[in-house]
Amino acid sequence: MKSFLYILFIFLIGTSLSWSQQSKELKIETQKIVKDSINPLAPAKAAFYSAILPGLGQAYNKKYWKIPIVYAALGAGVYFIIDNNNKYNDYRDEYKARLQGTNNPNDPTFGRLSTESVIRGQKFYQRNRDLSILITGGLYILNIIDANIDAHLLQFNVSDNLTLKPKIQQNFLTNKQDVGLVLSYNF
């Protein structure tokens, strides 16, 4: 009889536990992933536009705030080219006048300068003019490169499926906390 009570007790507990469990459905959530089409010619098009008219590549990439920076850089370069070229021409004309003997010794700019100083001034402004031309050309090329790289980065996928975040984890061997970075990629 005692064994019968044990079996009955186990049967009743098993039955009550099976009734307490609810059947759950497995639901799979799907995310609709909409990917923008990638135009592989967009970087080349942005660079071409920027080469034709500086700042047009930045406008093509919809980075309008960069256009004043491009024009300020190129405008400053052109200003220094013109200014150094004008001063170079003034010193060159003064040197030519001294060679011909038609210079004005009472001139407030060149009257107190020696011929060697005029030659040094001419070389100084010629070197600065040439350097200004190189820097302005470099800024023009930098404008084209910026438009190209910015168009490449517009196509870069930045989503929550790819994350890099800090994580603090308990080290079970030393019982201390370790700090690290976790790179997770969700498919």
Secondary structure, 3 states (H helix, E strand, C coil): CHHHHHHHHHHHHHHHHHHHCCCCCCCCCCCCCCCCCCCCCHHHHHHHHHHHCCCHHHHHCCCHHHHHHHHHHHHHHHHHHHHHHHHHHHHHHHHHHHHHCCCCCCCCCCCCCCHHHHHHHHHHHHHHHHHHHHHHHHHHHHHHHHHHHHHHHHCCCCCCCEEEEEEEEEECCCCEEEEEEEEEECC
